Amino acid sequence: MTQLHRLTPLFKRFVDNGPAGCACTVVRQGETLYEEYFGYADLDNQKAIQEDTIYRIYSMTKLVTCVAALMLYERGFYQLNDPLDEYLPEFKHLNVYHQTENGYVEVKRAAGPVLIKHLFSMSSGLSYGGKNSEIERQTETVMTKANQGKNLRELTKELAAVPLAFDPGARWRYGTSHDVLGALIEVVSGQSFGEFLKHEIFEPLEMKDTSFRLSEEKRERLCTMYHRDTQGNLTPITDMDQQFQTNYQYENGGGGLLSTLGDYTRFAQMLANGGALDGARILSPFTINLMRTNHLNSQQLTDFANGQHQGYGYGLGVRVMMDPAAGGSNSSIGEFGWAGMAGSWVLMDPKEKLSIVYMQQMLPSLEPYFHNRLRNVVYGGLERI
């Protein structure tokens, strides 16, 4: 017996005050305890969210990328403490921006190499694009070239030429580390990033609707993305889907995948089950334990923490619960997961063999409001087994 019916009024409140629609699964020990769909994939046409609705999962792609890279780690292709430049030579001579006491910015040689583990843990010094600093502006220029036909390896070489935000391993900063991890996968596997994911993860797990590109026959199933203004009004966003077109070369390991609720639930259940699902072994449970161990030091934890991540550390590409009291959370120590820019969210708990997958498509996502409430309602509704 569970109390997961409490999720239904929660999601109805979400839709009343946020996204046009949403969907969620809760699976425990192979049993689907909750699966419901609310609202619309397309408000204008009153098209309901359905089982086969396709979502832009954005940074939930990162978990897939890190799992793929860990598969190659398990096969002995590299070690986490290896310098990245042994595999991607463009990262051999790196520069770092340093701010002087007078407020000037100067470029110096990095104190040490980027290690592969720095990519997983977002401690490489690589940044995302933006307008707040010279690093962000240069990174934005590089990433814009993806829209001009650049592929993953070409972009990685240009990213390596942008000075780092800090010496490798010194701080935590969300950025293009997992995009570069995709390039590492290509180099050591001898396959394109997308082909490796298809053959090693998507096909074994029967994730038939998860890919970097949207085929013409699936286009009608793509959920509309909405912008929510401060009054709660929703406006369709129509200019963010270039990366999903069939002629797009760049396969974005940090945020480029499309998926369905059912597909991603299978991926999450694999992780919750210790790396296997329905006879398909993807990772060892020992490797998953390494993945969901905090890899940040005290300074990096300070960088990582914010209102939403209180109580969490960061492992190999995932948040990981370390201190439920600090986080105000009723979840298990060691539960882990991540979220996507448009509000999608996933949690895995190997102790309970539990997975929670939530999907929506809205900017801003309001995730600090939604996700922790969802987590607490699920755990509050479970019985001990």
LUMPAKOL-527759 format. One line per 10 residues: for each residue x negated, y, z of N, C-alpha, C, O. Coordinates in steps of 0.1 Angstrom, whole numbers. Example, Ala and Ser with C-alpha at 12.3 -4.5 7.8 and 13.67 -1.06 7.14 Angstrom:
<pts>
-132 -57 78 -123 -45 78 -132 -33 78 -142 -33 85 | -128 -22 71 -137 -11 71 -129 0 79 -134 11 80
</pts>
This chain:
<pts>
-8 -12 0 0 0 0 -9 12 0 -18 13 8 | -6 22 -9 -13 35 -9 -3 46 -9 9 44 -10 | -8 58 -7 0 70 -7 -4 79 -19 -3 91 -18 | -7 73 -30 -12 80 -42 0 87 -49 -3 95 -58 | 12 84 -45 23 92 -51 22 107 -47 28 115 -54 | 14 110 -37 11 124 -33 4 132 -45 5 144 -45 | -2 124 -54 -9 131 -65 1 138 -74 -2 148 -80 | 13 132 -76 22 137 -86 26 152 -83 25 160 -92 | 31 155 -71 33 169 -68 21 178 -69 22 190 -73 | 9 173 -66 -3 181 -67 -5 184 -82 -8 196 -85
-4 175 -91 -6 177 -105 5 186 -111 2 195 -120 | 17 185 -106 28 194 -110 24 208 -106 27 218 -114 | 18 210 -95 14 224 -91 3 229 -100 3 240 -103 | -6 220 -103 -17 223 -112 -11 229 -125 -15 240 -130 | -2 222 -131 4 225 -144 12 238 -143 12 246 -152 | 19 240 -132 27 252 -130 18 264 -129 23 275 -133 | 6 263 -124 -3 274 -122 -16 274 -130 -24 283 -127 | -18 264 -138 -31 263 -145 -30 258 -159 -25 265 -168 | -35 246 -161 -35 241 -175 -22 237 -181 -12 236 -174 | -21 237 -194 -9 233 -201 -5 219 -198 7 215 -197
-15 210 -195 -13 196 -192 -25 190 -186 -36 196 -186 | -23 179 -180 -34 172 -173 -31 157 -172 -19 153 -174 | -41 149 -169 -39 134 -168 -49 129 -158 -60 135 -157 | -46 118 -152 -55 112 -142 -53 97 -140 -42 92 -141 | -64 90 -138 -64 76 -134 -71 75 -121 -81 82 -118 | -66 65 -113 -73 61 -101 -74 46 -101 -63 39 -102 | -86 40 -102 -88 26 -103 -96 21 -91 -106 27 -88 | -92 10 -85 -99 5 -73 -100 -10 -75 -90 -17 -76 | -112 -15 -74 -115 -30 -75 -108 -36 -87 -102 -47 -86 | -108 -29 -98 -102 -33 -111 -87 -31 -112 -81 -35 -123
-81 -26 -102 -66 -24 -102 -63 -9 -104 -68 -1 -97 | -55 -6 -114 -51 7 -117 -40 11 -106 -29 6 -107 | -44 20 -97 -35 24 -87 -26 36 -91 -15 38 -86 | -32 44 -100 -24 56 -105 -29 59 -119 -40 60 -122 | -19 62 -127 -21 67 -141 -9 75 -145 1 69 -148 | -11 88 -147 0 96 -150 -5 107 -159 -16 111 -160 | 5 113 -167 3 123 -177 13 134 -175 25 132 -173 | 8 147 -175 17 158 -172 15 169 -182 4 172 -187 | 26 175 -185 26 187 -194 22 184 -208 25 174 -214 | 16 194 -215 15 194 -229 0 195 -234 -8 202 -228
-2 188 -245 -15 189 -252 -14 201 -262 -24 206 -266 | -2 205 -265 0 216 -275 13 223 -270 24 218 -273 | 12 234 -264 24 241 -259 33 246 -270 45 245 -269 | 27 252 -280 35 258 -291 44 247 -297 56 250 -301 | 39 235 -299 47 225 -306 53 215 -296 59 205 -299 | 52 218 -283 58 210 -272 53 195 -274 61 186 -272 | 40 193 -276 35 180 -278 29 176 -265 20 182 -259 | 35 165 -259 31 161 -246 17 154 -246 12 148 -255 | 10 155 -234 -2 148 -231 2 133 -231 12 129 -225 | -6 125 -239 -3 111 -240 -15 102 -237 -26 108 -235
-14 89 -237 -25 80 -234 -36 82 -244 -48 81 -240 | -33 85 -257 -44 86 -267 -49 100 -269 -56 103 -279 | -45 110 -261 -49 124 -262 -64 124 -261 -70 118 -252 | -71 131 -270 -85 133 -270 -89 146 -264 -83 156 -266 | -99 146 -255 -104 158 -248 -118 161 -250 -126 152 -253 | -122 173 -250 -136 178 -250 -141 176 -235 -136 183 -226 | -150 167 -233 -154 164 -219 -166 172 -215 -170 172 -203 | -172 180 -224 -183 188 -221 -193 182 -212 -199 172 -216 | -196 187 -200 -207 182 -192 -205 168 -186 -214 163 -180 | -193 162 -187 -192 148 -184 -200 140 -194 -202 128 -191
-204 146 -205 -213 139 -214 -226 136 -207 -233 126 -210 | -230 144 -197 -243 143 -191 -244 129 -184 -255 123 -184 | -234 124 -178 -234 111 -172 -237 100 -182 -245 91 -179 | -231 101 -194 -233 91 -204 -248 92 -209 -254 82 -210 | -253 104 -210 -267 106 -215 -277 100 -204 -286 93 -208 | -274 103 -192 -283 98 -181 -282 82 -180 -292 76 -178 | -270 77 -182 -269 62 -181 -277 56 -193 -284 46 -191 | -276 62 -205 -283 57 -217 -298 58 -214 -305 48 -217 | -303 69 -209 -317 70 -206 -322 60 -195 -333 55 -196 | -313 57 -186 -317 48 -175 -317 33 -181 -324 25 -175
-309 31 -191 -310 17 -197 -324 15 -203 -329 4 -202 | -330 25 -209 -343 24 -215 -354 24 -204 -364 17 -205 | -351 31 -193 -360 30 -181 -360 15 -176 -371 10 -173 | -349 9 -175 -348 -5 -171 -356 -15 -180 -360 -25 -176 | -357 -11 -193 -364 -19 -203 -379 -16 -204 -386 -22 -212 | -383 -7 -195 -398 -4 -194 -403 5 -205 -415 5 -207 | -395 13 -211 -400 22 -222 -407 34 -216 -415 41 -222 | -404 38 -203 -410 49 -197 -408 48 -182 -401 39 -177 | -415 56 -174 -413 57 -160 -409 71 -156 -412 81 -163 | -401 73 -145 -396 86 -142 -407 96 -139 -405 108 -141
-418 91 -134 -429 101 -131 -439 103 -143 -449 110 -141 | -435 98 -154 -443 101 -166 -442 115 -171 -431 121 -170 | -453 121 -175 -452 135 -181 -443 134 -194 -445 125 -202 | -435 143 -196 -426 143 -208 -434 144 -221 -430 139 -231 | -445 151 -220 -453 154 -233 -459 141 -238 -464 141 -250 | -459 130 -231 -464 117 -236 -455 112 -247 -459 104 -255 | -442 116 -246 -432 112 -256 -427 123 -265 -424 120 -277 | -427 135 -260 -423 147 -268 -435 156 -267 -435 165 -258 | -444 156 -276 -457 163 -275 -455 178 -275 -463 186 -270 | -443 183 -280 -441 198 -280 -441 203 -266 -442 216 -264
-439 195 -256 -438 200 -242 -452 199 -235 -452 200 -222 | -463 198 -242 -476 196 -236 -481 209 -230 -487 209 -219 | -480 221 -237 -485 233 -232 -474 243 -230 -469 250 -239 | -469 243 -218 -457 251 -214 -460 264 -207 -470 264 -199 | -452 274 -210 -454 286 -203 -442 288 -193 -431 282 -194 | -444 297 -183 -434 300 -173 -433 315 -171 -443 322 -171 | -421 320 -169 -419 334 -166 -421 336 -151 -416 329 -143 | -430 346 -147 -432 349 -133 -429 364 -132 -433 372 -140 | -422 367 -121 -419 381 -118 -429 386 -107 -431 380 -97 | -436 397 -110 -446 403 -101 -439 410 -90 -427 413 -90
-447 414 -80 -442 422 -69 -436 435 -73 -427 441 -67 | -441 441 -84 -436 453 -90 -423 452 -98 -418 461 -104 | -419 439 -100 -407 437 -108 -409 434 -122 -400 432 -130 | -422 434 -126 -425 431 -140 -425 416 -142 -427 408 -133 | -421 412 -155 -421 398 -158 -434 395 -167 -436 402 -177 | -441 385 -163 -453 381 -171 -452 366 -174 -446 358 -166 | -458 362 -184 -458 348 -189 -472 341 -185 -482 347 -188 | -471 330 -178 -483 323 -174 -481 308 -178 -470 303 -181 | -493 301 -178 -492 287 -181 -486 280 -169 -488 283 -158 | -477 270 -172 -471 262 -162 -481 255 -153 -492 251 -157
-478 254 -140 -487 248 -130 -489 234 -132 -499 228 -128 | -479 227 -138 -480 213 -141 -471 209 -152 -463 217 -157 | -471 196 -155 -462 191 -166 -448 189 -162 -445 187 -150 | -438 190 -171 -425 185 -169 -426 170 -169 -431 164 -178 | -421 164 -158 -420 149 -157 -406 145 -161 -396 153 -161 | -405 133 -166 -391 128 -171 -381 130 -160 -369 133 -162 | -385 127 -147 -375 128 -136 -370 142 -135 -359 144 -130 | -378 152 -139 -373 166 -138 -362 169 -148 -353 177 -145 | -361 162 -159 -350 163 -168 -337 158 -162 -327 164 -162 | -338 146 -156 -326 140 -149 -321 149 -138 -309 152 -137
-330 155 -130 -326 162 -118 -324 177 -120 -323 184 -110 | -325 182 -132 -323 196 -136 -334 205 -128 -331 216 -124 | -346 199 -127 -356 207 -120 -368 210 -130 -379 212 -126 | -365 209 -143 -376 211 -153 -379 225 -155 -390 228 -160 | -370 235 -152 -372 249 -155 -365 253 -168 -365 265 -171 | -360 243 -175 -352 247 -187 -339 253 -183 -333 250 -173 | -334 263 -191 -323 271 -188 -312 269 -198 -314 263 -209 | -300 273 -195 -289 275 -205 -290 289 -211 -297 298 -206 | -284 290 -223 -284 303 -229 -274 313 -222 -265 309 -215 | -277 326 -224 -269 336 -218 -275 350 -221 -283 351 -230
-270 359 -213 -275 373 -215 -281 379 -202 -284 391 -202 | -283 371 -192 -287 377 -179 -302 378 -177 -307 385 -168 | -310 372 -186 -324 372 -185 -331 370 -199 -324 365 -208 | -344 372 -200 -350 370 -213 -350 355 -216 -349 351 -228 | -352 346 -206 -351 332 -208 -338 328 -214 -337 321 -224 | -327 333 -208 -314 329 -213 -312 335 -227 -306 328 -235 | -316 346 -230 -315 352 -243 -322 344 -254 -317 341 -265 | -335 340 -251 -342 332 -260 -336 318 -262 -335 313 -273 | -331 312 -251 -325 299 -252 -312 300 -260 -309 291 -268 | -304 311 -258 -292 313 -266 -295 314 -281 -288 308 -289
-306 320 -284 -310 321 -298 -313 307 -304 -309 304 -315 | -320 299 -296 -323 285 -301 -311 277 -302 -309 271 -313 | -302 278 -292 -290 269 -293 -280 273 -304 -273 265 -309 | -281 286 -307 -272 291 -318 -276 284 -331 -267 283 -340 | -288 280 -333 -293 274 -345 -287 260 -347 -287 255 -358 | -281 254 -336 -273 242 -338 -262 244 -348 -258 235 -356 | -256 256 -348 -245 259 -357 -250 261 -371 -242 263 -380 | -263 262 -373 -269 264 -386 -275 251 -392 -283 252 -401 | -272 240 -386 -276 227 -392 -288 221 -386 -293 211 -392 | -293 226 -375 -304 220 -368 -300 207 -361 -289 206 -356
-309 197 -362 -306 185 -354 -313 185 -341 -319 195 -337 | -311 174 -333 -316 173 -319 -331 175 -318 -335 183 -310 | -339 168 -326 -353 169 -325 -358 183 -329 -367 189 -323 | -352 189 -339 -356 203 -343 -353 213 -332 -362 221 -329 | -342 212 -326 -338 221 -315 -347 219 -303 -351 228 -296 | -350 206 -300 -359 203 -288 -372 210 -289 -378 215 -280 | -378 209 -301 -391 216 -304 -390 231 -302 -400 237 -297 | -379 237 -305 -378 251 -303 -375 255 -289 -380 265 -284 | -368 246 -282 -366 248 -267 -379 248 -260 -381 255 -250 | -388 239 -264 -401 238 -257 -410 251 -258 -419 253 -250
-407 259 -268 -414 271 -270 -409 283 -261 -416 293 -260 | -397 281 -255 -392 291 -246 -398 289 -232 -398 278 -227 | -404 300 -226 -409 299 -213 -399 293 -203 -387 296 -204 | -404 285 -194 -395 279 -183 -392 290 -173 -399 300 -172 | -381 287 -166 -377 297 -155 -385 296 -143 -386 305 -135 | -392 284 -141 -400 282 -129 -410 270 -133 -408 263 -142 | -420 269 -124 -429 257 -126 -421 244 -125 -412 243 -116 | -424 234 -133 -416 222 -132 -416 216 -118 -426 214 -112 | -404 212 -114 -402 206 -101 -401 216 -89 -399 211 -78 | -402 229 -92 -402 239 -81 -388 242 -76 -385 244 -64
-378 243 -85 -365 247 -82 -354 238 -89 -358 229 -96 | -342 242 -87 -331 235 -95 -324 245 -103 -321 256 -98 | -321 242 -116 -314 251 -124 -307 244 -135 -313 235 -142 | -294 246 -136 -286 240 -146 -290 245 -160 -290 257 -162 | -292 235 -169 -297 240 -182 -297 228 -192 -289 219 -191 | -306 229 -202 -306 220 -213 -315 207 -211 -318 201 -220 | -317 204 -198 -326 193 -195 -320 180 -201 -327 171 -206 | -307 178 -201 -301 166 -205 -300 165 -221 -299 155 -227 | -300 177 -227 -301 178 -241 -315 172 -246 -316 164 -255 | -325 176 -238 -339 171 -241 -340 156 -238 -347 149 -245
-332 152 -228 -332 137 -225 -326 129 -236 -331 118 -239 | -317 135 -244 -312 129 -256 -323 127 -266 -323 117 -273 | -332 137 -267 -343 136 -277 -353 125 -272 -358 117 -281 | -355 124 -259 -363 113 -254 -357 99 -258 -365 90 -262 | -344 98 -257 -337 85 -260 -340 82 -275 -343 70 -278 | -339 92 -284 -342 90 -298 -356 85 -300 -358 75 -308 | -366 91 -294 -380 88 -296 -383 74 -291 -389 66 -299 | -379 70 -279 -383 57 -274 -375 46 -279 -379 34 -279 | -362 49 -283 -354 38 -289 -355 36 -303 -352 25 -308 | -360 46 -311 -361 45 -325 -347 46 -332 -346 44 -344
-337 50 -325 -324 52 -331 -320 67 -329 -325 74 -320 | -310 71 -337 -304 84 -334 -297 83 -320 -293 72 -316 | -296 94 -314 -289 95 -300 -275 89 -301 -271 80 -293 | -267 94 -311 -254 89 -312 -253 74 -315 -244 67 -310 | -262 69 -323 -261 55 -326 -265 46 -314 -259 36 -312 | -274 51 -306 -278 44 -294 -266 43 -285 -262 33 -279 | -259 55 -283 -247 55 -274 -236 45 -279 -230 38 -272 | -234 46 -292 -224 37 -298 -227 22 -296 -218 15 -292 | -239 18 -299 -242 4 -298 -244 -1 -284 -241 -13 -281 | -250 7 -276 -254 2 -262 -243 5 -251 -243 -2 -241
-234 15 -254 -224 18 -243 -210 18 -248 -202 10 -243 | -207 25 -259 -193 26 -263 -188 13 -269 -176 9 -265 | -195 6 -277 -190 -7 -282 -189 -18 -271 -178 -24 -270 | -199 -20 -263 -198 -30 -252 -186 -27 -242 -180 -36 -237 | -183 -14 -240 -173 -10 -230 -159 -8 -237 -150 -4 -231 | -159 -10 -250 -147 -8 -258 -141 6 -257 -129 8 -255 | -150 16 -258 -147 30 -257 -145 35 -272 -154 41 -277 | -134 32 -278 -132 33 -292 -129 48 -296 -130 51 -308 | -126 57 -287 -123 71 -291 -133 80 -285 -130 92 -284 | -145 76 -282 -156 84 -276 -167 86 -286 -173 76 -291
-169 99 -290 -179 102 -300 -183 116 -300 -177 124 -293 | -193 120 -308 -197 134 -309 -189 141 -319 -188 153 -319 | -182 134 -328 -175 140 -340 -161 135 -340 -158 124 -337 | -152 144 -345 -138 141 -346 -135 137 -361 -135 146 -369 | -131 125 -363 -127 121 -376 -113 127 -380 -105 131 -371 | -111 128 -393 -98 135 -398 -86 128 -392 -76 134 -389 | -86 114 -392 -74 107 -387 -71 109 -372 -60 105 -368 | -81 114 -365 -79 116 -350 -76 130 -347 -74 134 -335 | -77 139 -357 -76 153 -354 -63 158 -347 -64 166 -338 | -52 151 -350 -39 155 -344 -39 151 -329 -30 155 -322
-48 142 -325 -48 138 -311 -56 147 -302 -56 145 -290 | -63 156 -308 -72 165 -299 -63 175 -292 -55 182 -297 | -65 175 -279 -58 185 -270 -62 199 -273 -74 202 -275 | -53 208 -273 -55 222 -275 -63 228 -263 -59 224 -251 | -73 236 -265 -80 243 -255 -73 256 -252 -69 263 -262 | -71 260 -240 -65 272 -236 -73 281 -227 -81 276 -219 | -72 294 -229 -77 304 -220 -66 309 -211 -55 312 -215 | -69 309 -198 -60 313 -188 -64 327 -183 -75 329 -178 | -55 337 -184 -58 350 -179 -55 351 -164 -50 341 -158 | -58 362 -158 -56 363 -143 -41 363 -139 -38 360 -127
-32 365 -148 -18 363 -145 -13 349 -148 -1 346 -146 | -21 340 -153 -17 327 -155 -12 324 -170 -8 313 -172 | -13 334 -178 -9 332 -192 -19 324 -200 -31 327 -198 | -14 315 -208 -23 306 -216 -23 310 -231 -13 312 -237 | -35 311 -236 -37 315 -251 -46 304 -257 -57 301 -251 | -42 299 -268 -51 288 -275 -65 294 -278 -66 306 -283 | -75 286 -277 -89 289 -281 -92 281 -293 -91 269 -293 | -95 288 -304 -96 281 -317 -110 281 -323 -112 277 -334 | -120 287 -316 -133 289 -322 -144 282 -315 -156 286 -315 | -141 271 -308 -151 264 -300 -154 250 -305 -160 242 -298
-149 246 -316 -149 232 -320 -158 228 -332 -157 218 -338 | -167 238 -335 -176 235 -346 -185 223 -344 -187 215 -353 | -189 221 -331 -198 209 -329 -191 196 -330 -198 186 -331 | -178 195 -332 -171 182 -333 -168 179 -348 -162 169 -350 | -172 188 -357 -170 185 -371 -179 174 -376 -190 172 -371 | -174 167 -387 -181 155 -391 -195 159 -398 -203 150 -399 | -197 171 -402 -209 175 -409 -219 181 -399 -230 186 -403 | -216 181 -386 -225 187 -376 -236 178 -372 -233 166 -369 | -249 182 -372 -260 174 -370 -264 172 -355 -268 161 -351 | -262 183 -348 -267 183 -334 -259 174 -325 -247 177 -324
-265 164 -319 -257 156 -309 -262 160 -295 -273 157 -290 | -252 167 -289 -255 174 -276 -254 165 -264 -242 162 -260 | -265 161 -258 -265 153 -247 -260 159 -234 -257 153 -224 | -259 173 -234 -255 180 -223 -240 183 -223 -234 186 -212 | -233 182 -234 -219 186 -234 -212 183 -247 -202 191 -250 | -216 174 -255 -210 173 -269 -200 162 -272 -195 161 -283 | -196 154 -262 -188 142 -264 -173 146 -263 -169 154 -256 | -165 138 -271 -151 138 -270 -147 124 -264 -154 114 -267 | -136 124 -257 -132 111 -251 -117 111 -248 -111 122 -248 | -112 100 -244 -98 99 -239 -99 95 -224 -109 91 -219
-88 97 -217 -87 93 -203 -90 78 -202 -98 74 -193 | -85 69 -210 -87 55 -209 -102 51 -212 -107 43 -205 | -108 57 -222 -122 54 -225 -131 58 -213 -139 50 -209 | -129 70 -208 -138 75 -198 -136 67 -185 -145 65 -176 | -123 63 -183 -120 54 -171 -128 41 -171 -133 37 -161 | -130 36 -183 -138 23 -184 -152 26 -181 -159 18 -174 | -157 37 -186 -171 41 -183 -173 43 -168 -182 38 -162 | -163 50 -161 -164 52 -147 -163 40 -139 -170 38 -129 | -154 31 -143 -153 18 -136 -165 10 -137 -169 3 -128 | -172 10 -149 -185 3 -150 -194 8 -139 -201 0 -133
-195 21 -137 -204 26 -127 -200 23 -113 -208 20 -104 | -187 24 -110 -181 20 -97 -183 6 -94 -185 2 -82 | -184 -3 -104 -185 -17 -102 -200 -22 -101 -202 -34 -101 | -209 -13 -101 -223 -16 -100 -229 -19 -114 -239 -26 -115 | -224 -13 -125 -230 -13 -138 -225 -23 -148 -230 -24 -159 | -214 -30 -145 -208 -40 -154 -193 -38 -154 -187 -34 -144 | -187 -42 -166 -172 -42 -167 -168 -52 -177 -174 -52 -189 | -159 -61 -174 -154 -71 -183 -165 -79 -190 -164 -82 -202 | -175 -82 -183 -186 -90 -189 -197 -83 -195 -207 -88 -199 | -195 -70 -197 -206 -61 -203 -214 -55 -192 -210 -47 -184
-227 -59 -192 -236 -53 -182 -244 -41 -189 -251 -43 -199 | -242 -29 -183 -248 -17 -188 -261 -14 -180 -271 -11 -186 | -259 -13 -167 -270 -10 -158 -270 -20 -146 -260 -26 -143 | -281 -21 -139 -283 -28 -127 -277 -20 -115 -278 -8 -116 | -271 -26 -105 -266 -19 -94 -278 -12 -86 -276 -2 -80 | -290 -18 -87 -301 -11 -81 -305 2 -88 -308 12 -81 | -303 3 -101 -306 15 -108 -295 25 -105 -298 37 -104 | -282 21 -104 -272 30 -100 -274 36 -86 -271 47 -84 | -279 28 -77 -282 33 -64 -293 44 -65 -292 53 -57 | -303 42 -74 -313 52 -76 -306 65 -82 -310 76 -78
-297 63 -91 -291 74 -98 -283 82 -88 -282 94 -89 | -276 76 -78 -268 83 -68 -275 86 -55 -268 88 -45 | -288 86 -55 -296 90 -44 -300 105 -46 -304 109 -57 | -299 113 -36 -303 127 -38 -318 128 -41 -326 121 -34 | -322 135 -51 -336 137 -56 -341 151 -54 -352 155 -58 | -333 160 -47 -337 174 -45 -343 176 -31 -340 170 -21 | -353 185 -31 -359 189 -18 -351 201 -13 -341 204 -18 | -355 206 -1 -347 216 6 -345 229 -3 -334 234 -3 | -355 233 -10 -354 245 -18 -344 242 -30 -335 251 -33 | -345 231 -36 -337 227 -47 -322 226 -43 -313 229 -50
-320 220 -31 -307 219 -25 -300 232 -23 -288 234 -25 | -308 242 -19 -303 255 -17 -299 261 -31 -289 268 -32 | -307 259 -41 -303 263 -54 -290 257 -59 -282 263 -65 | -289 244 -56 -278 236 -61 -265 240 -54 -254 240 -60 | -265 242 -41 -253 243 -33 -245 256 -37 -251 266 -39 | -232 254 -37 -223 266 -38 -210 261 -31 -210 251 -25 | -200 269 -32 -187 266 -25 -182 253 -29 -175 246 -21 | -184 248 -41 -178 236 -46 -187 224 -42 -182 213 -41 | -200 226 -41 -209 215 -39 -215 214 -25 -225 207 -22 | -208 220 -15 -212 219 -2 -211 204 2 -201 197 0
-221 199 9 -222 185 13 -228 176 3 -231 164 6 | -229 181 -9 -235 172 -20 -250 175 -22 -254 186 -21 | -257 165 -26 -270 166 -32 -269 163 -47 -257 162 -52 | -280 162 -54 -280 159 -68 -290 148 -71 -301 149 -67 | -285 138 -78 -293 126 -81 -299 127 -95 -304 137 -100 | -298 116 -102 -303 115 -116 -291 119 -125 -285 110 -132 | -288 132 -126 -277 137 -134 -263 137 -128 -253 139 -135 | -262 135 -115 -249 135 -108 -250 142 -95 -260 141 -88 | -238 148 -91 -237 152 -77 -236 139 -68 -230 129 -73 | -240 139 -56 -239 128 -47 -236 132 -33 -242 141 -28
-225 127 -27 -221 131 -14 -231 126 -3 -234 115 -2 | -236 136 4 -246 134 14 -240 136 28 -243 129 38 | -232 146 29 -227 151 43 -212 155 42 -209 166 39 | -203 145 44 -189 148 43 -184 159 52 -175 167 49 | -191 161 64 -187 171 73 -190 185 67 -181 194 68 | -202 186 61 -205 199 55 -196 202 43 -193 214 40 | -192 192 36 -184 194 24 -169 195 27 -161 197 18 | -165 192 40 -151 192 43 -144 181 35 -132 182 31 | -151 169 34 -146 159 25 -143 146 33 -150 143 42 | -132 139 29 -129 126 35 -134 114 26 -130 103 28
-143 117 17 -148 107 8 -160 100 14 -165 104 24 | -165 90 7 -176 81 12 -189 88 10 -191 95 -1 | -199 86 19 -212 90 16 -217 81 4 -215 69 4 | -223 88 -6 -228 81 -18 -219 81 -29 -222 76 -40 | -206 86 -28 -198 88 -40 -204 98 -49 -211 107 -44 | -202 97 -62 -210 105 -71 -202 108 -84 -192 101 -86 | -206 118 -91 -199 121 -104 -203 135 -109 -214 140 -105 | -195 141 -118 -197 154 -123 -185 159 -129 -174 153 -128 | -185 171 -136 -174 177 -141 -177 183 -155 -189 184 -159 | -167 186 -163 -168 193 -176 -163 207 -175 -155 211 -167
-169 215 -184 -166 230 -184 -151 233 -185 -147 243 -179 | -143 225 -192 -129 228 -193 -121 221 -182 -108 222 -183 | -127 216 -172 -120 211 -161 -119 196 -159 -113 191 -149 | -124 188 -169 -124 174 -167 -134 170 -155 -143 178 -152 | -131 159 -149 -139 156 -136 -138 141 -134 -129 134 -137 | -149 136 -128 -150 122 -125 -157 119 -112 -166 126 -108 | -152 109 -105 -158 104 -92 -159 89 -93 -150 83 -97 | -171 84 -88 -173 70 -87 -177 67 -72 -185 74 -67 | -172 56 -67 -175 52 -53 -178 37 -53 -168 29 -52 | -191 33 -54 -194 19 -54 -190 11 -42 -186 0 -42
-190 18 -30 -186 12 -18 -172 7 -18 -169 -4 -14 | -163 15 -24 -149 11 -26 -146 5 -40 -134 1 -42 | -155 5 -48 -153 1 -63 -142 10 -68 -132 5 -74 | -143 23 -66 -132 32 -69 -137 42 -79 -148 47 -79 | -128 45 -89 -131 56 -98 -119 65 -99 -108 60 -99 | -122 78 -101 -111 88 -104 -115 96 -116 -127 101 -116 | -107 96 -126 -110 104 -138 -98 114 -140 -86 110 -140 | -101 127 -142 -91 137 -144 -95 145 -157 -106 148 -159 | -84 148 -165 -86 155 -177 -77 167 -178 -65 166 -174 | -83 178 -183 -75 190 -186 -84 198 -196 -95 195 -199
-78 208 -203 -85 216 -213 -82 231 -211 -72 236 -217 | -89 238 -202 -86 252 -199 -99 259 -194 -107 253 -187 | -100 272 -198 -111 281 -194 -105 293 -189 -96 299 -195 | -109 299 -178 -118 292 -168 -111 280 -162 -98 280 -162 | -118 270 -158 -112 257 -154 -106 257 -141 -97 248 -138 | -109 266 -132 -104 266 -118 -108 254 -110 -102 249 -101 | -120 248 -114 -124 235 -108 -126 236 -93 -123 226 -86 | -131 247 -88 -133 247 -73 -120 245 -66 -119 240 -55 | -109 250 -72 -96 248 -66 -91 234 -68 -85 227 -59 | -92 229 -80 -85 216 -84 -93 204 -78 -87 195 -72
-106 203 -81 -113 190 -80 -114 185 -65 -111 173 -63 | -117 194 -56 -118 189 -42 -105 185 -36 -104 176 -28 | -94 192 -40 -81 189 -36 -77 175 -41 -72 166 -34 | -80 172 -54 -78 159 -60 -85 148 -52 -79 138 -49 | -98 150 -50 -106 141 -42 -100 138 -29 -98 126 -25 | -96 148 -21 -91 146 -8 -78 139 -7 -75 132 2 | -69 142 -17 -56 136 -18 -58 121 -21 -51 113 -15 | -67 117 -30 -69 103 -33 -74 96 -21 -68 85 -17 | -85 101 -15 -90 93 -3 -80 93 8 -79 84 16 | -72 104 10 -62 104 20 -51 94 18 -44 91 27
-49 90 5 -39 80 2 -43 66 1 -34 57 -1 | -56 63 4 -61 49 3 -60 42 16 -61 48 27 | -57 29 16 -58 21 28 -72 14 28 -78 11 17 | -77 10 40 -89 2 41 -86 -12 36 -76 -18 38 | -96 -17 28 -95 -31 24 -105 -39 32 -106 -51 30
</pts>
